[in-house]
Amino acid sequence: MIRNIVLIVIDCLRADHVAAYGYPRPTTPTIDALAKKGVLWENAHSLSSWTRPSVTSLLTGLYPSQHGVFQGIKRSKNRSEVTTDILQTTTPTLAEEFTQAGWRCGAFINNAQLGPYTRLDRGFAAYEATAGKADRILESFADWFAADSKTPSFAYLHFLEAHYPYKPRRRHVAMFGGDRDKNHFRDYSARDYGKLRRAVSRSEETLGEDRLNEMIQMYDGAVRRLDGKVKKLLGMLTETGVADQTMVVVTADHGEEFLDQGRIGHGHALSPSLTHVPLVALIPGAQPPQRRSEPVTHVDLAATLLHAAGIEPNLLGENLLAPGGPRSPVCCELQIRRRYSHCLRTADWSLHREYKFEAPDDRLNPSWTPTQWIDNYAHTVTTELYSTKADPAELTNLADVSLHEDVLHAMTATLDNWSRHRAVSVRDHTCSTEIDLDPRVLERLQDLGYIE
């Protein structure tokens, strides 16, 4: 019987840097061991390529265009005001569902994008958005769990150390052939990475092969270090005698690009390096271990956790553990100023569409859905089609190849249907979806390198 669920989200962890997904470096021995005992989804995707919309989807079972939290930070023209979109108070959350069922909920997070101002704290009795680095998060979780270990619990732990600036131990970099003390990125701050990311995206700076390899060594070393924290957490569950009653899920909010398509960092596209994430679940009493190949997204994870706990979900979404998997379209979304992108993935194909709108004040109406943007703003559309079997990195656009015209039409029809019927807003548009951002939060986001 499952009496506890621990959801571990590792910021920026792309699936193809996890050994269980075929990565040649031993970055994740603990996660690999979990996968061998439990369930691994080979083709899991986040709902966007940056933290706030992805995690909001994960904790609500809604697509970004449904919950409305995906426009991010917005400055006024004179830069005197900074606003951001937040979750509506009427939108139900996973923690509220658990709480109503008698479970206690705690969140221990190290990411300024997820502060209480987002309203993601609803339903959590404990919500520590600045819990600190992984060891501090584990200490806070242990203290919280020990305070009432008899009540069923849901815990959400969010580790940031795989996010730039990567700060691995010397021994972890050495494992992958590098010398941390001589690494070009050893003393980089998050702001340094942010500046570099913007310079690369504007073609103002390039990264040679040696420099890129050094960056990846630091990233892989940081991932290996975090894998050790997952091991420590599992040890804590064993020591407290609850391991055989605890479901452990490991995933990521999004991935990280290393010039796979010409850029670094995340939050700028919906390519596989940015949305293909690990999803591994160790489920007490579930046999045998499984590797599932069907494409899935985080939109169904909330309902899956409730099903595993024996709670009938009131949230949207399906059970990922059901035979044959969910029927939900595997779609993800991204909105940056006047640009909106969405993507549909199947087992064999991937269709991307990007809309660039002509909108006043260089911003889109935050109370409209993407369909309303498309219907009301003049725009241009770019379409890309990829064969994910032959081209898993999605580098060769086949949208103009006549041989694949039928596939393009079928995928387009599915994406159109999803856009207009499934991904409709469930927000109460009579309420504001924006707040003025606290200067202290703004400073923390600047320290993370997200904004200039």
N, C-alpha and C positions, 0 to 999 in steps of 0.2 A: 504493500500500500504506500502511495506517495503522500507524505505529510509535509514535505518541504520541497521548494523549487528554488534553485539558484540560477539566475540568468547572468552570464558573464559576457559583457560586450567589450571587445578589444578595439579601441579606436584605430582606424586606418589599416587593419589587417586584411590584405588581399589574399584570396584563396590560394593562388598559385605560389605563395611563399610559405605555405604550410606543407610539411613533408607528406602528410596523409593525402594531399591532393597532387602529389607527384613532384614536389620541389626537391632537388637533389641535396640541398643542405639540411642538416639535422636541426632545423630551427624550432621544432615543436614536439619534442618527445612525449610530453604529457598529454597534449591534445591528440597526438597520434594514438596513444594508448587508450584514451577515451573512445576514439573512433573505432578501434578494434573490438571494444566491448559493447558499443552502443550503435547508434544510427548516425550515418554521415550522408548528408545530401550533397551530391557531387556538383549540382548545378543550381546553387542558391544565390539569390540576388537581393541586395538592399533596394529600398524604394527610391533612393536618390544617392548623390555622390558627396554629400556633406552631412554633418552630424544632426542638425536640428530637425529637418524634415524626415530623415531616416529614422531617428529614435522616436519621434512623435508617431510615425506610422507603426513602428514596432510596438509601442505602448497603447495604441488605440485600435489597431486592425483596420486602419483607413489609409487610402492612398493620399499623397500630399495634396492633391487638388480637392480632396474631400475634407481633410482637417484644416487646410488653409495655411499651414505653417511652412511656407517654403519661399517667401520672398526675401527673408533675411534682413540685414541691416540696411537702412535707408537714411541718407543725409538730406537735409533741406538744401536748396540751391546755395544759400549763403553759409552752409555747413554749421549753422548755429544750433540746429535741432537734429537729433538722431533718434529714429524710431525703429521698432522691430515688430514683427507679427508674432502673435501668441495663440495658444489654444483657447477655443471658446469654453466658457464654464459649462455649457450645455452638452459638450462632447464627452461621452463616457470613456473611461480609461480602464486599462487592465487592472491597475491597483485598486480602483474602486470596485471592480467586479470581485476580486479576491477578498477585499475588506467586507463587502456585503455578505459573502459566504462564510465569514467568521475567521478568515486568515489574517495574520498580521503582516504588514508590508514595510520593507525598508529599502532605501536606495542610497548607495554609497558611491559617489561620482567624483571624477576629477576632470570637469570640462565646463568652462564658463558659458558655453552655448546652452547649457541645460539647467541654469539657475532657476530658483522658484518663480522668477518673473515670467517664465514660459508657461506656468500653470501645469507643468508635468508632475508637480508634486502632489496633485490631487489623488487621494486614496492611500498615500504613504504616511504611516504614523511617524516614520523617521525618514527625512530626506536631506542628506548631506551632499550638497552640490559641489562643495569645495573640500571634500574629504581628504584630499592630498594624494600623494603617490601610492603605489600599490600596497606597500607594507602598511601604511596608515589606513587605507581602505579595509584591508583584512582585519586590522585591529578593531576598527569601528564596527565592522560586521560581526566579529566574534563577541564583542561586548554586548551588542544589540541582541544577538541570538541567545546568549547565555542568560539574559534578563528574563526570558520566557521561552524556554525550549520545548514546552509542552503544547503550545498552541501552534497549529500548522502555519507555516511561514512562506512568504514569497520575498526573495531578495534580488535586487538588481544591482550588480557591481559593474562599474564602467571604468576601465583602465586606460590611461592616456599615453603611457610611455612609448608606444609604437608610433605616436604622432611626432612630427618634427617639433623641436630639435631632438634628434635621436641621441640618447645618452646611455649607451650600453656599458657594461663592465669591460675592462681590458681583455679578460679571458674570453668573453663572448665574441669579440671582434677577431681575436686570434684564432678562434675555432674555424673562421671562414677565410683565413689567409691574410688578415689585415693587422695593422699595428695602430691601435686607437690613438696612441700618443703622437703619431706622425700623420694621422688622418686629417685631410684638409678641413673637414667639418667638425672636428673635435670641439672647438670653442664657438661654434655657431649658436646664436640665440634663435628663438622662434621668429623674432623680427628679421634677423638676417636671412632665414629661410624664406620668409614672406617676401622680402625684397628680391631675392634670387628667383623665386617662383614667378613674380610679376615680370622681372626682366627677361626670363626665358620665354614667357608667353608672348611678350612684345617683340621677340627676336632681337633684344638689346644685348643679350648675353647667351653664350652657348656653353654646353658641358661636353668636354671630351670624354672618350671612353674610360680613361683612368679615373677622372674625377667622378663620373657616374658610378663606377664600380666602388669607389670609396664611399659614396653616399649609400649605396645598397648594402655594403658591409655594415655600416652603422645601423641601418634599418633592421637588417637581419639579426644583428647583435641585440638590438632592443627587443625584437620579437622573442629571441631565445631567453632573454632575461625575464620577460613577462611570463613565458611558459613556466618558468620556475615558480612564479607566484601562483599560477593555477595549481601546480603541484602542492604548494603549501596550503592552499585552500582545501584541496581534497584531503590532505593529511589532517586538517582541523576537523573536517566532517567525520573522519574515521575515529579520531581521538575522542570526540564527543558522543560517539555511538549512534550517529544518525545517518551514516553513509548509505545504509541499505534502505532508508526511507526517503532519500533525497534525490530528486531529478536535477541533473546539472546540464545546462545548455551553454555552449560556447559559440559565439558568433562575432561579427563585426558590424559597425554602423555603415562602413563603406570601405573601399580600398585605397590605394595610393598609386599614382603614376610615376614611372621613372623613364620618361621619354618614350614610352610605348607608342604614343601617337604625337610625340613632339613636345610634351609639356611635363612638368613635375607637380607634385602635390595632389590636390583633390578639389572637388566642388565646381569643376569647369565643364564636365561632359558626362556622358553615360556609357562610356566604353567599358569593356570587361575588366580592365585593371582597376576601375573605380567602383563597379557594382557587384562583381563576382566575389562573394565573401564565403568564408567557411561557415558551416552550420553543422554542429555535432551535438548530439544529445545522449547522455547516459541515463537510462531509465530503469529504475529498480524493478526486477522481476520480468523485464522484457527480454525475450529470447526468440531467435538467435540474433547476433549482430547483423546489421544491414548496411549496404551501400546503395542508396537510392539515386537513380539517374534522372528522374523527371524534373524539369525546370520548376522552381518554386521561388517565392519571395517572402519577405518578412511580413507581408500583409496578413498572412495566415498564422503567424507565430503566436499571437496573443490567444486566438481561439484554441490553438493546439495545446498551450499550457493549461488553459482552463479545462479542456477535455481530459488531460492527463491527471488533473487534480480531482476529477469527478464532478466538476461544476458545469452546469449547462450554460454555455456562453450567451450573453445578450449582445455581445459585440459582433460586428460583421467578421467574415473570415471563415475558413474551413480548417479541418483537422489535417495537418501535414502527415500524421501517422496513419490515416485511413488507407485501406487498400487501394492502390492505384493513384494515391495522392489527390490533392485538391484540383478542382476544375478552374480555379481562378486564372485569368490571363496573367502572364508574367510580364508585367509592365512596370516601368519606373519613370520618374519625372524630374525635371530640373527647371528652375526659373531664375534667370539672372537679368535684372533690370527689364529691358524690353525684349528679352529673348526667352522663349519657352521651348523646351525639348521634351519629347516622350519617346519611349522605346518599347517594342514588343519582342519578346524572345520565345521561340519554340525550341524543340529538341534539335532542329536542323537549321533554323534561320533566325536572323535578327533584323528588325526593321526600325530605323531611326528617322524621326522627323523633327526638324528644327524650324520654328517660326520666329521671324524677326518683325516686330510690330512698329508701326508709326503711332506713337502715343504721346499725348501732351506731357510736358514736364519730365520727359525721359523716364516715365514710370507707368506701370499698368494699374488699372483700378483694382485695389486689393480685395474688394468685395465681390468681384466677378470670378467665375470659373474660367478655366482655359477655353472652353467652348464659347463662352461669351466674348472672350478676347478675340477669338478667331472670327466670330460673327460680326463684331463691332469695330475692329481696328483694321486698317489697311495693313497688309503684311506680305512678306515673301516666305516661301517654304523651300527647304532643302530636304531631300529624301535620300536615305542610304539603306542599302540592302546587303547583308553579309551572309555567307554560308558558314555557319558556326562549326560545322564538321571539318570543312576544308581550310577554314580561316578563323581559328578560335580567337585570335587577337583582333579580328575585325579591321583589317587593313585594306582590303580590296573591295571597293564599292561595286556591287553588281546591279544597281538600280536601273541602269541604262542598257543592260544586256538583254536582248530580246528573248533569249533562251529561257530566262527566268521571269518572263512577263506574267505568267499565271500565278507564280508564287507571290510576286509583288502585289498583284490585285487582291489575292486572298488575304494576305497579311494586312494590306491597307484597309480592307473591309472590316477585319477583326479589330484593328486599332481604332477605326472610326466608331464602331459600335461600342467599344469600351469607353471611348472618350465621351460619348453622348449619353450613355445609359448607365454605366457602372461608376465612372469617375465623375459623378455629379456632386455638387457641394451638399454637405449635410450641416453646414454652419448656419447659425442664426444671423442673417445679414443685418438685422436691426442693431446688433452689437458691434462695437469697434473691434477689429482684429489686430490693432496696433497699440503699443504703449511707447511712451518716451523712455529711452534707455538710460538707466542710472549711469552717471559718469564713472563710477567704480567698476561696473560691469564692462563699460566701453574700454576702460584701461586694461582690464584683464584680456579682453578680446584682441586688443592691440598687442599685448604681450605675447599672445599666441600666434601673432603674425597674420591674423585674418583680415585686418583692415589697416590702412595706413594712418 
